[in-house]
Amino acid sequence: MAFAAAEAAHAHFIQRELSGHRSHDDVVRRLAIPPEVFGKIGARPE
């Protein structure tokens, strides 16, 4: 489940970057992304 959440967060970050937003700190705080999910962003499950 953490990998699915990390994949969704990663997709959201990409959309923000395409819109010109470079900082993700506000999103991490606002969405309360836990460290165990944030640490998996960009990783692939084995």
Secondary structure, DSSP 4 states (H G I P E B T S, - for coil): -HHHHHHHHHHHHHHHHHTT----HHHHHHHT--HHHHTTTT----
